[in-house]
């Protein structure tokens, strides 16, 4: 049985400007120890998908349809009290800004011990020992001494490691990581990515890594789902999607990675901007920016095409060779 099985998830925001379908029919599954890279531009619906899984979407947002099956249990049907017992325990989230996790006026020890004892009846000493062990796992030097520190006494990279440690404290079955390394320098980012990948394999924790950077998930994720305008436009095993993208949007993201093209050439640019989610165009939402779009694309939204090997896409005129936009 999958750890997580998302089926036709729909999360809408009811605003004065209209209904914003931030997540519109998203489906994917995740097995134990598996890492999924959820990729796309800002505003594509990645973070809202993650928040929807943990039922953290605030009004005017609302999950209006679909199923969020966590170990066979539909999270959309649980009460707020039942969800609180799961958050931080069986399901954890790592935020982009670690200060959304850490309280600036409490010592790290207080925050970590409370995170353990909120879900488990154990002594303060036992909870403290677990905190020390977990901090050591994520590469915090002298973890026993650092428990006495406040968040502002850590660097940005170390604060993010502490946030990751808090997410790991109770041995969750699923972690949703919302661009947790975006603000870090490349060296620290590389270290954290390697540590997270190793921890997922060691503990069997399923991981959703939300990012706008395909280069990040290339060495981290087992499979990729590319989002655009609230929908998954391409998904499949990481190597397969990166070697042979079928959707022009995926190819455009790959082409915009520095070093992906030949030396001295300009980076590929996806023309235009992401659409206004309250006023999406008819047909395919990517059509106004797509070099391959035809009349069919502007009239009819494409369905999902399965090409085998776990890879699928939404496109009327896919890239036949899988080598990028001609």
ChimeraX commands (.cxc) that place a marker at each C-alpha (Angstrom):
marker #1 position 0.00,0.00,0.00 radius 0.5
marker #1 position 1.22,3.52,-0.86 radius 0.5
marker #1 position 2.11,5.89,1.94 radius 0.5
marker #1 position 0.29,8.67,0.08 radius 0.5
marker #1 position -2.21,8.47,-2.77 radius 0.5
marker #1 position -3.58,11.78,-4.08 radius 0.5
marker #1 position -6.62,11.40,-6.33 radius 0.5
marker #1 position -8.03,14.32,-8.31 radius 0.5
marker #1 position -7.19,16.88,-5.60 radius 0.5
marker #1 position -8.91,20.25,-6.07 radius 0.5
marker #1 position -8.18,23.29,-3.93 radius 0.5
marker #1 position -9.91,26.54,-4.85 radius 0.5
marker #1 position -9.68,30.10,-3.51 radius 0.5
marker #1 position -12.93,32.03,-3.56 radius 0.5
marker #1 position -11.92,35.66,-4.11 radius 0.5
marker #1 position -13.61,38.88,-5.25 radius 0.5
marker #1 position -11.81,38.47,-8.58 radius 0.5
marker #1 position -13.30,35.02,-9.09 radius 0.5
marker #1 position -12.57,31.42,-8.23 radius 0.5
marker #1 position -8.86,30.63,-8.36 radius 0.5
marker #1 position -8.34,26.93,-9.06 radius 0.5
marker #1 position -4.90,26.76,-7.44 radius 0.5
marker #1 position -4.92,22.94,-7.52 radius 0.5
marker #1 position -7.09,21.50,-10.24 radius 0.5
marker #1 position -7.26,17.72,-10.47 radius 0.5
marker #1 position -3.82,16.73,-9.17 radius 0.5
marker #1 position -3.10,13.01,-8.74 radius 0.5
marker #1 position 0.05,11.14,-7.70 radius 0.5
marker #1 position 1.18,8.42,-5.32 radius 0.5
marker #1 position 4.20,7.90,-3.11 radius 0.5
marker #1 position 5.66,4.73,-1.62 radius 0.5
marker #1 position 7.73,4.33,1.56 radius 0.5
marker #1 position 11.25,5.77,1.17 radius 0.5
marker #1 position 10.36,7.35,-2.18 radius 0.5
marker #1 position 11.19,10.97,-3.05 radius 0.5
marker #1 position 8.89,12.97,-5.33 radius 0.5
marker #1 position 10.05,16.26,-6.84 radius 0.5
marker #1 position 7.10,18.65,-7.34 radius 0.5
marker #1 position 8.38,21.24,-9.80 radius 0.5
marker #1 position 7.07,24.41,-11.44 radius 0.5
marker #1 position 7.19,28.21,-11.56 radius 0.5
marker #1 position 5.91,30.38,-8.74 radius 0.5
marker #1 position 2.12,30.33,-8.75 radius 0.5
marker #1 position 1.84,26.90,-10.37 radius 0.5
marker #1 position 0.15,25.36,-7.32 radius 0.5
marker #1 position 3.06,23.42,-5.80 radius 0.5
marker #1 position 2.95,24.87,-2.29 radius 0.5
marker #1 position -0.85,24.85,-2.17 radius 0.5
marker #1 position -0.71,21.13,-2.99 radius 0.5
marker #1 position 1.62,20.59,-0.03 radius 0.5
marker #1 position -0.51,22.68,2.32 radius 0.5
marker #1 position -3.63,20.86,1.14 radius 0.5
marker #1 position -2.13,17.51,2.11 radius 0.5
marker #1 position -1.64,18.72,5.68 radius 0.5
marker #1 position -4.99,20.56,5.69 radius 0.5
marker #1 position -3.26,23.89,6.29 radius 0.5
marker #1 position -5.09,25.92,3.63 radius 0.5
marker #1 position -6.72,28.98,5.19 radius 0.5
marker #1 position -9.89,30.77,3.97 radius 0.5
marker #1 position -10.74,31.85,1.33 radius 0.5
marker #1 position -8.97,28.67,0.23 radius 0.5
marker #1 position -10.75,25.33,0.50 radius 0.5
marker #1 position -10.18,21.73,-0.57 radius 0.5
marker #1 position -13.31,21.20,-2.66 radius 0.5
marker #1 position -12.75,17.78,-4.16 radius 0.5
marker #1 position -10.62,14.68,-4.46 radius 0.5
marker #1 position -9.06,12.32,-1.96 radius 0.5
marker #1 position -5.89,12.58,0.15 radius 0.5
marker #1 position -5.27,8.97,1.13 radius 0.5
marker #1 position -2.56,8.65,3.77 radius 0.5
marker #1 position -1.93,4.96,4.47 radius 0.5
marker #1 position -5.45,4.30,3.19 radius 0.5
marker #1 position -7.09,6.98,5.37 radius 0.5
marker #1 position -8.69,9.99,3.65 radius 0.5
marker #1 position -7.27,13.07,5.38 radius 0.5
marker #1 position -9.98,15.26,3.83 radius 0.5
marker #1 position -12.57,13.49,5.99 radius 0.5
marker #1 position -10.75,13.81,9.34 radius 0.5
marker #1 position -11.71,16.27,12.06 radius 0.5
marker #1 position -9.34,19.10,13.05 radius 0.5
marker #1 position -8.46,17.23,16.23 radius 0.5
marker #1 position -7.57,14.08,14.32 radius 0.5
marker #1 position -5.40,16.09,11.92 radius 0.5
marker #1 position -3.53,17.72,14.81 radius 0.5
marker #1 position -2.61,14.27,16.09 radius 0.5
marker #1 position -1.07,13.46,12.69 radius 0.5
marker #1 position 0.76,16.74,11.98 radius 0.5
marker #1 position 4.28,16.72,13.32 radius 0.5
marker #1 position 3.86,13.07,14.20 radius 0.5
marker #1 position 3.05,10.83,11.21 radius 0.5
marker #1 position 3.17,13.71,8.69 radius 0.5
marker #1 position 5.64,16.59,8.95 radius 0.5
marker #1 position 6.37,19.73,6.95 radius 0.5
marker #1 position 9.58,21.65,6.37 radius 0.5
marker #1 position 8.92,25.28,5.42 radius 0.5
marker #1 position 10.94,27.50,3.11 radius 0.5
marker #1 position 11.73,29.86,5.98 radius 0.5
marker #1 position 12.91,27.94,9.07 radius 0.5
marker #1 position 11.64,30.77,11.28 radius 0.5
marker #1 position 8.11,29.64,10.36 radius 0.5
marker #1 position 8.98,26.47,12.31 radius 0.5
marker #1 position 11.17,27.93,15.05 radius 0.5
marker #1 position 9.95,30.23,17.82 radius 0.5
marker #1 position 12.57,33.02,18.20 radius 0.5
marker #1 position 12.03,33.41,21.97 radius 0.5
marker #1 position 12.35,29.73,22.95 radius 0.5
marker #1 position 15.49,27.65,23.24 radius 0.5
marker #1 position 15.94,24.83,20.71 radius 0.5
marker #1 position 15.67,22.29,23.54 radius 0.5
marker #1 position 12.25,23.58,24.60 radius 0.5
marker #1 position 10.91,23.48,21.04 radius 0.5
marker #1 position 12.21,20.00,20.27 radius 0.5
marker #1 position 11.18,18.43,23.56 radius 0.5
marker #1 position 7.67,19.87,23.27 radius 0.5
marker #1 position 7.41,18.55,19.70 radius 0.5
marker #1 position 8.10,15.03,21.01 radius 0.5
marker #1 position 5.97,15.15,24.16 radius 0.5
marker #1 position 2.97,16.61,22.31 radius 0.5
marker #1 position 2.51,13.23,20.63 radius 0.5
marker #1 position 4.11,10.75,23.02 radius 0.5
marker #1 position 4.11,10.10,26.78 radius 0.5
marker #1 position 7.83,10.07,27.58 radius 0.5
marker #1 position 10.02,11.87,30.10 radius 0.5
marker #1 position 11.76,15.16,29.43 radius 0.5
marker #1 position 15.14,13.40,29.60 radius 0.5
marker #1 position 14.12,10.80,27.01 radius 0.5
marker #1 position 12.76,13.48,24.71 radius 0.5
marker #1 position 15.97,15.48,25.13 radius 0.5
marker #1 position 18.08,12.45,24.24 radius 0.5
marker #1 position 16.03,11.95,21.07 radius 0.5
marker #1 position 16.50,15.62,20.18 radius 0.5
marker #1 position 20.29,15.30,20.57 radius 0.5
marker #1 position 20.37,12.17,18.40 radius 0.5
marker #1 position 18.25,13.79,15.69 radius 0.5
marker #1 position 20.33,16.99,15.63 radius 0.5
marker #1 position 23.44,14.85,15.17 radius 0.5
marker #1 position 21.79,13.06,12.24 radius 0.5
marker #1 position 21.31,16.30,10.34 radius 0.5
marker #1 position 24.89,17.42,10.91 radius 0.5
marker #1 position 24.61,19.83,13.87 radius 0.5
marker #1 position 27.99,19.82,15.67 radius 0.5
marker #1 position 27.99,19.49,19.48 radius 0.5
marker #1 position 24.21,18.88,19.52 radius 0.5
marker #1 position 23.89,18.66,23.33 radius 0.5
marker #1 position 25.41,22.12,23.74 radius 0.5
marker #1 position 23.45,23.64,20.85 radius 0.5
marker #1 position 20.14,22.68,22.49 radius 0.5
marker #1 position 20.64,25.58,24.89 radius 0.5
marker #1 position 20.86,28.10,22.00 radius 0.5
marker #1 position 18.14,30.32,20.56 radius 0.5
marker #1 position 17.33,30.28,16.81 radius 0.5
marker #1 position 19.05,33.63,16.19 radius 0.5
marker #1 position 22.33,32.11,17.38 radius 0.5
marker #1 position 22.37,29.74,14.39 radius 0.5
marker #1 position 23.28,30.52,10.79 radius 0.5
marker #1 position 20.61,30.19,8.09 radius 0.5
marker #1 position 21.86,26.75,7.09 radius 0.5
marker #1 position 21.97,25.54,10.69 radius 0.5
marker #1 position 18.45,26.85,11.36 radius 0.5
marker #1 position 17.21,24.88,8.37 radius 0.5
marker #1 position 18.95,21.77,9.71 radius 0.5
marker #1 position 17.17,22.27,13.03 radius 0.5
marker #1 position 13.84,22.61,11.20 radius 0.5
marker #1 position 14.56,19.37,9.35 radius 0.5
marker #1 position 15.49,17.70,12.65 radius 0.5
marker #1 position 12.17,18.76,14.19 radius 0.5
marker #1 position 10.36,17.27,11.19 radius 0.5
marker #1 position 12.23,13.98,11.75 radius 0.5
marker #1 position 11.80,13.84,15.54 radius 0.5
marker #1 position 8.81,11.51,15.65 radius 0.5
marker #1 position 9.82,9.28,12.76 radius 0.5
marker #1 position 7.11,10.47,10.33 radius 0.5
marker #1 position 5.97,8.34,7.43 radius 0.5
marker #1 position 5.69,11.41,5.17 radius 0.5
marker #1 position 7.53,14.74,4.98 radius 0.5
marker #1 position 6.45,17.64,2.77 radius 0.5
marker #1 position 9.41,19.98,2.14 radius 0.5
marker #1 position 8.39,23.35,0.66 radius 0.5
marker #1 position 11.52,24.79,-1.03 radius 0.5
marker #1 position 13.55,24.46,2.19 radius 0.5
marker #1 position 16.95,25.19,0.61 radius 0.5
marker #1 position 16.05,28.10,-1.69 radius 0.5
marker #1 position 17.57,30.77,0.54 radius 0.5
marker #1 position 20.77,28.83,1.29 radius 0.5
marker #1 position 24.11,29.02,-0.50 radius 0.5
marker #1 position 24.98,26.25,-2.96 radius 0.5
marker #1 position 27.41,24.41,-0.67 radius 0.5
marker #1 position 24.99,24.19,2.26 radius 0.5
marker #1 position 22.15,23.32,-0.11 radius 0.5
marker #1 position 24.13,20.40,-1.52 radius 0.5
marker #1 position 24.93,19.08,1.96 radius 0.5
marker #1 position 21.31,19.25,3.12 radius 0.5
marker #1 position 20.03,17.57,-0.05 radius 0.5
marker #1 position 22.46,14.68,0.44 radius 0.5
marker #1 position 21.54,14.32,4.10 radius 0.5
marker #1 position 17.78,14.41,3.44 radius 0.5
marker #1 position 18.09,11.78,0.70 radius 0.5
marker #1 position 20.12,9.49,2.97 radius 0.5
marker #1 position 17.71,9.94,5.88 radius 0.5
marker #1 position 14.72,9.11,3.65 radius 0.5
marker #1 position 16.41,5.88,2.58 radius 0.5
marker #1 position 17.46,4.92,6.10 radius 0.5
marker #1 position 14.12,5.58,7.77 radius 0.5
marker #1 position 11.75,4.68,4.92 radius 0.5
marker #1 position 10.16,8.12,5.12 radius 0.5
marker #1 position 8.35,9.24,1.94 radius 0.5
marker #1 position 9.34,12.76,0.89 radius 0.5
marker #1 position 7.72,15.41,-1.32 radius 0.5
marker #1 position 10.32,18.01,-2.31 radius 0.5
marker #1 position 8.65,21.17,-3.66 radius 0.5
marker #1 position 10.91,23.37,-5.77 radius 0.5
marker #1 position 11.12,25.52,-8.90 radius 0.5
marker #1 position 14.57,24.14,-9.73 radius 0.5
marker #1 position 14.81,20.97,-11.81 radius 0.5
marker #1 position 18.55,20.87,-11.14 radius 0.5
marker #1 position 17.86,20.33,-7.43 radius 0.5
marker #1 position 15.55,17.35,-7.89 radius 0.5
marker #1 position 17.73,15.78,-10.61 radius 0.5
marker #1 position 19.98,14.16,-8.01 radius 0.5
marker #1 position 17.41,13.90,-5.22 radius 0.5
marker #1 position 14.04,12.65,-6.48 radius 0.5
marker #1 position 13.03,9.20,-7.66 radius 0.5
marker #1 position 10.26,10.71,-9.75 radius 0.5
marker #1 position 9.09,14.14,-10.87 radius 0.5
marker #1 position 5.73,15.85,-11.29 radius 0.5
marker #1 position 5.84,19.14,-13.23 radius 0.5
marker #1 position 3.01,21.57,-12.37 radius 0.5
marker #1 position 1.61,24.44,-14.40 radius 0.5
marker #1 position -1.55,26.47,-13.69 radius 0.5
marker #1 position -2.77,24.06,-11.01 radius 0.5
marker #1 position -2.30,20.87,-13.03 radius 0.5
marker #1 position 0.43,18.26,-13.37 radius 0.5
marker #1 position 1.49,18.60,-17.02 radius 0.5
marker #1 position 4.16,15.88,-16.97 radius 0.5
marker #1 position 5.26,13.20,-14.54 radius 0.5
marker #1 position 7.42,10.12,-14.44 radius 0.5
marker #1 position 10.74,8.67,-13.24 radius 0.5
marker #1 position 13.33,11.43,-12.81 radius 0.5
marker #1 position 15.87,10.17,-15.32 radius 0.5
marker #1 position 13.24,9.42,-17.93 radius 0.5
marker #1 position 11.59,12.85,-17.73 radius 0.5
marker #1 position 14.88,14.76,-17.71 radius 0.5
marker #1 position 16.36,12.78,-20.61 radius 0.5
marker #1 position 13.23,12.82,-22.77 radius 0.5
marker #1 position 10.71,15.52,-21.75 radius 0.5
marker #1 position 7.50,15.35,-23.77 radius 0.5
marker #1 position 5.81,18.55,-22.60 radius 0.5
marker #1 position 7.18,21.86,-24.01 radius 0.5
marker #1 position 6.96,23.43,-20.54 radius 0.5
marker #1 position 9.22,20.76,-19.03 radius 0.5
marker #1 position 11.66,21.22,-21.91 radius 0.5
marker #1 position 11.58,24.98,-21.32 radius 0.5
marker #1 position 12.42,24.57,-17.64 radius 0.5
marker #1 position 15.31,22.28,-18.54 radius 0.5
marker #1 position 16.57,24.70,-21.15 radius 0.5
marker #1 position 16.66,27.54,-18.64 radius 0.5
marker #1 position 19.11,25.72,-16.35 radius 0.5
marker #1 position 22.61,27.28,-16.58 radius 0.5
marker #1 position 25.06,24.82,-18.14 radius 0.5
marker #1 position 22.30,22.73,-19.69 radius 0.5
marker #1 position 22.95,24.09,-23.20 radius 0.5
marker #1 position 26.18,24.42,-25.14 radius 0.5
marker #1 position 28.92,26.74,-23.87 radius 0.5
marker #1 position 28.51,30.34,-24.96 radius 0.5
marker #1 position 24.87,30.03,-25.98 radius 0.5
marker #1 position 22.07,32.10,-24.46 radius 0.5
marker #1 position 19.78,30.30,-22.06 radius 0.5
marker #1 position 16.44,29.19,-23.40 radius 0.5
marker #1 position 13.67,31.50,-22.22 radius 0.5
marker #1 position 10.03,30.56,-21.83 radius 0.5
marker #1 position 8.21,33.56,-23.35 radius 0.5
marker #1 position 5.49,35.40,-21.49 radius 0.5
marker #1 position 4.40,34.98,-17.90 radius 0.5
marker #1 position 2.41,32.50,-15.85 radius 0.5
marker #1 position -1.32,33.09,-16.40 radius 0.5
marker #1 position -3.73,34.83,-14.07 radius 0.5
marker #1 position -5.23,31.86,-12.22 radius 0.5
marker #1 position -8.57,33.67,-11.88 radius 0.5
marker #1 position -8.80,34.13,-15.66 radius 0.5
marker #1 position -7.24,31.13,-17.32 radius 0.5
marker #1 position -7.39,31.01,-21.13 radius 0.5
marker #1 position -9.54,28.47,-22.93 radius 0.5
marker #1 position -7.95,25.14,-23.81 radius 0.5
marker #1 position -4.39,24.51,-22.66 radius 0.5
marker #1 position -3.21,27.09,-20.09 radius 0.5
marker #1 position 0.32,26.93,-21.53 radius 0.5
marker #1 position -0.77,27.57,-25.14 radius 0.5
marker #1 position -0.13,31.39,-25.10 radius 0.5
marker #1 position 3.54,30.69,-24.24 radius 0.5
marker #1 position 4.08,27.56,-26.33 radius 0.5
marker #1 position 5.93,27.49,-29.66 radius 0.5
marker #1 position 4.18,24.26,-30.64 radius 0.5
marker #1 position 0.61,25.34,-29.88 radius 0.5
marker #1 position -2.06,25.00,-32.56 radius 0.5
marker #1 position -5.76,25.83,-32.83 radius 0.5
marker #1 position -6.68,22.65,-30.94 radius 0.5
marker #1 position -4.56,23.77,-27.97 radius 0.5
marker #1 position -6.42,27.10,-27.77 radius 0.5
marker #1 position -9.85,25.45,-27.81 radius 0.5
marker #1 position -9.54,22.16,-25.91 radius 0.5
marker #1 position -7.65,21.29,-22.73 radius 0.5
marker #1 position -5.51,18.18,-23.28 radius 0.5
marker #1 position -6.08,15.01,-21.29 radius 0.5
marker #1 position -3.39,12.80,-19.78 radius 0.5
marker #1 position -1.41,10.63,-22.23 radius 0.5
marker #1 position 0.43,7.62,-20.80 radius 0.5
marker #1 position 3.56,6.58,-22.72 radius 0.5
marker #1 position 4.52,3.74,-20.40 radius 0.5
marker #1 position 7.27,3.38,-17.83 radius 0.5
marker #1 position 5.29,5.54,-15.43 radius 0.5
marker #1 position 5.63,8.67,-17.60 radius 0.5
marker #1 position 2.64,10.72,-18.70 radius 0.5
marker #1 position 1.91,14.22,-19.97 radius 0.5
marker #1 position -0.87,16.66,-20.89 radius 0.5
marker #1 position -0.20,17.95,-24.40 radius 0.5
marker #1 position -1.85,17.78,-27.83 radius 0.5
marker #1 position 1.47,18.18,-29.66 radius 0.5
marker #1 position 4.18,16.61,-27.47 radius 0.5
marker #1 position 7.85,16.73,-28.29 radius 0.5
marker #1 position 8.20,13.53,-30.31 radius 0.5
marker #1 position 11.95,13.10,-29.89 radius 0.5
marker #1 position 12.02,14.14,-26.24 radius 0.5
marker #1 position 15.08,16.30,-26.96 radius 0.5
marker #1 position 13.57,19.71,-26.30 radius 0.5
marker #1 position 11.52,22.26,-28.18 radius 0.5
marker #1 position 12.60,22.39,-31.84 radius 0.5
marker link #1:1,2 radius 0.2
marker link #1:2,3 radius 0.2
marker link #1:3,4 radius 0.2
marker link #1:4,5 radius 0.2
marker link #1:5,6 radius 0.2
marker link #1:6,7 radius 0.2
marker link #1:7,8 radius 0.2
marker link #1:8,9 radius 0.2
marker link #1:9,10 radius 0.2
marker link #1:10,11 radius 0.2
marker link #1:11,12 radius 0.2
marker link #1:12,13 radius 0.2
marker link #1:13,14 radius 0.2
marker link #1:14,15 radius 0.2
marker link #1:15,16 radius 0.2
marker link #1:16,17 radius 0.2
marker link #1:17,18 radius 0.2
marker link #1:18,19 radius 0.2
marker link #1:19,20 radius 0.2
marker link #1:20,21 radius 0.2
marker link #1:21,22 radius 0.2
marker link #1:22,23 radius 0.2
marker link #1:23,24 radius 0.2
marker link #1:24,25 radius 0.2
marker link #1:25,26 radius 0.2
marker link #1:26,27 radius 0.2
marker link #1:27,28 radius 0.2
marker link #1:28,29 radius 0.2
marker link #1:29,30 radius 0.2
marker link #1:30,31 radius 0.2
marker link #1:31,32 radius 0.2
marker link #1:32,33 radius 0.2
marker link #1:33,34 radius 0.2
marker link #1:34,35 radius 0.2
marker link #1:35,36 radius 0.2
marker link #1:36,37 radius 0.2
marker link #1:37,38 radius 0.2
marker link #1:38,39 radius 0.2
marker link #1:39,40 radius 0.2
marker link #1:40,41 radius 0.2
marker link #1:41,42 radius 0.2
marker link #1:42,43 radius 0.2
marker link #1:43,44 radius 0.2
marker link #1:44,45 radius 0.2
marker link #1:45,46 radius 0.2
marker link #1:46,47 radius 0.2
marker link #1:47,48 radius 0.2
marker link #1:48,49 radius 0.2
marker link #1:49,50 radius 0.2
marker link #1:50,51 radius 0.2
marker link #1:51,52 radius 0.2
marker link #1:52,53 radius 0.2
marker link #1:53,54 radius 0.2
marker link #1:54,55 radius 0.2
marker link #1:55,56 radius 0.2
marker link #1:56,57 radius 0.2
marker link #1:57,58 radius 0.2
marker link #1:58,59 radius 0.2
marker link #1:59,60 radius 0.2
marker link #1:60,61 radius 0.2
marker link #1:61,62 radius 0.2
marker link #1:62,63 radius 0.2
marker link #1:63,64 radius 0.2
marker link #1:64,65 radius 0.2
marker link #1:65,66 radius 0.2
marker link #1:66,67 radius 0.2
marker link #1:67,68 radius 0.2
marker link #1:68,69 radius 0.2
marker link #1:69,70 radius 0.2
marker link #1:70,71 radius 0.2
marker link #1:71,72 radius 0.2
marker link #1:72,73 radius 0.2
marker link #1:73,74 radius 0.2
marker link #1:74,75 radius 0.2
marker link #1:75,76 radius 0.2
marker link #1:76,77 radius 0.2
marker link #1:77,78 radius 0.2
marker link #1:78,79 radius 0.2
marker link #1:79,80 radius 0.2
marker link #1:80,81 radius 0.2
marker link #1:81,82 radius 0.2
marker link #1:82,83 radius 0.2
marker link #1:83,84 radius 0.2
marker link #1:84,85 radius 0.2
marker link #1:85,86 radius 0.2
marker link #1:86,87 radius 0.2
marker link #1:87,88 radius 0.2
marker link #1:88,89 radius 0.2
marker link #1:89,90 radius 0.2
marker link #1:90,91 radius 0.2
marker link #1:91,92 radius 0.2
marker link #1:92,93 radius 0.2
marker link #1:93,94 radius 0.2
marker link #1:94,95 radius 0.2
marker link #1:95,96 radius 0.2
marker link #1:96,97 radius 0.2
marker link #1:97,98 radius 0.2
marker link #1:98,99 radius 0.2
marker link #1:99,100 radius 0.2
marker link #1:100,101 radius 0.2
marker link #1:101,102 radius 0.2
marker link #1:102,103 radius 0.2
marker link #1:103,104 radius 0.2
marker link #1:104,105 radius 0.2
marker link #1:105,106 radius 0.2
marker link #1:106,107 radius 0.2
marker link #1:107,108 radius 0.2
marker link #1:108,109 radius 0.2
marker link #1:109,110 radius 0.2
marker link #1:110,111 radius 0.2
marker link #1:111,112 radius 0.2
marker link #1:112,113 radius 0.2
marker link #1:113,114 radius 0.2
marker link #1:114,115 radius 0.2
marker link #1:115,116 radius 0.2
marker link #1:116,117 radius 0.2
marker link #1:117,118 radius 0.2
marker link #1:118,119 radius 0.2
marker link #1:119,120 radius 0.2
marker link #1:120,121 radius 0.2
marker link #1:121,122 radius 0.2
marker link #1:122,123 radius 0.2
marker link #1:123,124 radius 0.2
marker link #1:124,125 radius 0.2
marker link #1:125,126 radius 0.2
marker link #1:126,127 radius 0.2
marker link #1:127,128 radius 0.2
marker link #1:128,129 radius 0.2
marker link #1:129,130 radius 0.2
marker link #1:130,131 radius 0.2
marker link #1:131,132 radius 0.2
marker link #1:132,133 radius 0.2
marker link #1:133,134 radius 0.2
marker link #1:134,135 radius 0.2
marker link #1:135,136 radius 0.2
marker link #1:136,137 radius 0.2
marker link #1:137,138 radius 0.2
marker link #1:138,139 radius 0.2
marker link #1:139,140 radius 0.2
marker link #1:140,141 radius 0.2
marker link #1:141,142 radius 0.2
marker link #1:142,143 radius 0.2
marker link #1:143,144 radius 0.2
marker link #1:144,145 radius 0.2
marker link #1:145,146 radius 0.2
marker link #1:146,147 radius 0.2
marker link #1:147,148 radius 0.2
marker link #1:148,149 radius 0.2
marker link #1:149,150 radius 0.2
marker link #1:150,151 radius 0.2
marker link #1:151,152 radius 0.2
marker link #1:152,153 radius 0.2
marker link #1:153,154 radius 0.2
marker link #1:154,155 radius 0.2
marker link #1:155,156 radius 0.2
marker link #1:156,157 radius 0.2
marker link #1:157,158 radius 0.2
marker link #1:158,159 radius 0.2
marker link #1:159,160 radius 0.2
marker link #1:160,161 radius 0.2
marker link #1:161,162 radius 0.2
marker link #1:162,163 radius 0.2
marker link #1:163,164 radius 0.2
marker link #1:164,165 radius 0.2
marker link #1:165,166 radius 0.2
marker link #1:166,167 radius 0.2
marker link #1:167,168 radius 0.2
marker link #1:168,169 radius 0.2
marker link #1:169,170 radius 0.2
marker link #1:170,171 radius 0.2
marker link #1:171,172 radius 0.2
marker link #1:172,173 radius 0.2
marker link #1:173,174 radius 0.2
marker link #1:174,175 radius 0.2
marker link #1:175,176 radius 0.2
marker link #1:176,177 radius 0.2
marker link #1:177,178 radius 0.2
marker link #1:178,179 radius 0.2
marker link #1:179,180 radius 0.2
marker link #1:180,181 radius 0.2
marker link #1:181,182 radius 0.2
marker link #1:182,183 radius 0.2
marker link #1:183,184 radius 0.2
marker link #1:184,185 radius 0.2
marker link #1:185,186 radius 0.2
marker link #1:186,187 radius 0.2
marker link #1:187,188 radius 0.2
marker link #1:188,189 radius 0.2
marker link #1:189,190 radius 0.2
marker link #1:190,191 radius 0.2
marker link #1:191,192 radius 0.2
marker link #1:192,193 radius 0.2
marker link #1:193,194 radius 0.2
marker link #1:194,195 radius 0.2
marker link #1:195,196 radius 0.2
marker link #1:196,197 radius 0.2
marker link #1:197,198 radius 0.2
marker link #1:198,199 radius 0.2
marker link #1:199,200 radius 0.2
marker link #1:200,201 radius 0.2
marker link #1:201,202 radius 0.2
marker link #1:202,203 radius 0.2
marker link #1:203,204 radius 0.2
marker link #1:204,205 radius 0.2
marker link #1:205,206 radius 0.2
marker link #1:206,207 radius 0.2
marker link #1:207,208 radius 0.2
marker link #1:208,209 radius 0.2
marker link #1:209,210 radius 0.2
marker link #1:210,211 radius 0.2
marker link #1:211,212 radius 0.2
marker link #1:212,213 radius 0.2
marker link #1:213,214 radius 0.2
marker link #1:214,215 radius 0.2
marker link #1:215,216 radius 0.2
marker link #1:216,217 radius 0.2
marker link #1:217,218 radius 0.2
marker link #1:218,219 radius 0.2
marker link #1:219,220 radius 0.2
marker link #1:220,221 radius 0.2
marker link #1:221,222 radius 0.2
marker link #1:222,223 radius 0.2
marker link #1:223,224 radius 0.2
marker link #1:224,225 radius 0.2
marker link #1:225,226 radius 0.2
marker link #1:226,227 radius 0.2
marker link #1:227,228 radius 0.2
marker link #1:228,229 radius 0.2
marker link #1:229,230 radius 0.2
marker link #1:230,231 radius 0.2
marker link #1:231,232 radius 0.2
marker link #1:232,233 radius 0.2
marker link #1:233,234 radius 0.2
marker link #1:234,235 radius 0.2
marker link #1:235,236 radius 0.2
marker link #1:236,237 radius 0.2
marker link #1:237,238 radius 0.2
marker link #1:238,239 radius 0.2
marker link #1:239,240 radius 0.2
marker link #1:240,241 radius 0.2
marker link #1:241,242 radius 0.2
marker link #1:242,243 radius 0.2
marker link #1:243,244 radius 0.2
marker link #1:244,245 radius 0.2
marker link #1:245,246 radius 0.2
marker link #1:246,247 radius 0.2
marker link #1:247,248 radius 0.2
marker link #1:248,249 radius 0.2
marker link #1:249,250 radius 0.2
marker link #1:250,251 radius 0.2
marker link #1:251,252 radius 0.2
marker link #1:252,253 radius 0.2
marker link #1:253,254 radius 0.2
marker link #1:254,255 radius 0.2
marker link #1:255,256 radius 0.2
marker link #1:256,257 radius 0.2
marker link #1:257,258 radius 0.2
marker link #1:258,259 radius 0.2
marker link #1:259,260 radius 0.2
marker link #1:260,261 radius 0.2
marker link #1:261,262 radius 0.2
marker link #1:262,263 radius 0.2
marker link #1:263,264 radius 0.2
marker link #1:264,265 radius 0.2
marker link #1:265,266 radius 0.2
marker link #1:266,267 radius 0.2
marker link #1:267,268 radius 0.2
marker link #1:268,269 radius 0.2
marker link #1:269,270 radius 0.2
marker link #1:270,271 radius 0.2
marker link #1:271,272 radius 0.2
marker link #1:272,273 radius 0.2
marker link #1:273,274 radius 0.2
marker link #1:274,275 radius 0.2
marker link #1:275,276 radius 0.2
marker link #1:276,277 radius 0.2
marker link #1:277,278 radius 0.2
marker link #1:278,279 radius 0.2
marker link #1:279,280 radius 0.2
marker link #1:280,281 radius 0.2
marker link #1:281,282 radius 0.2
marker link #1:282,283 radius 0.2
marker link #1:283,284 radius 0.2
marker link #1:284,285 radius 0.2
marker link #1:285,286 radius 0.2
marker link #1:286,287 radius 0.2
marker link #1:287,288 radius 0.2
marker link #1:288,289 radius 0.2
marker link #1:289,290 radius 0.2
marker link #1:290,291 radius 0.2
marker link #1:291,292 radius 0.2
marker link #1:292,293 radius 0.2
marker link #1:293,294 radius 0.2
marker link #1:294,295 radius 0.2
marker link #1:295,296 radius 0.2
marker link #1:296,297 radius 0.2
marker link #1:297,298 radius 0.2
marker link #1:298,299 radius 0.2
marker link #1:299,300 radius 0.2
marker link #1:300,301 radius 0.2
marker link #1:301,302 radius 0.2
marker link #1:302,303 radius 0.2
marker link #1:303,304 radius 0.2
marker link #1:304,305 radius 0.2
marker link #1:305,306 radius 0.2
marker link #1:306,307 radius 0.2
marker link #1:307,308 radius 0.2
marker link #1:308,309 radius 0.2
marker link #1:309,310 radius 0.2
marker link #1:310,311 radius 0.2
marker link #1:311,312 radius 0.2
marker link #1:312,313 radius 0.2
marker link #1:313,314 radius 0.2
marker link #1:314,315 radius 0.2
marker link #1:315,316 radius 0.2
marker link #1:316,317 radius 0.2
marker link #1:317,318 radius 0.2
marker link #1:318,319 radius 0.2
marker link #1:319,320 radius 0.2
marker link #1:320,321 radius 0.2
marker link #1:321,322 radius 0.2
marker link #1:322,323 radius 0.2
marker link #1:323,324 radius 0.2
marker link #1:324,325 radius 0.2
marker link #1:325,326 radius 0.2
view
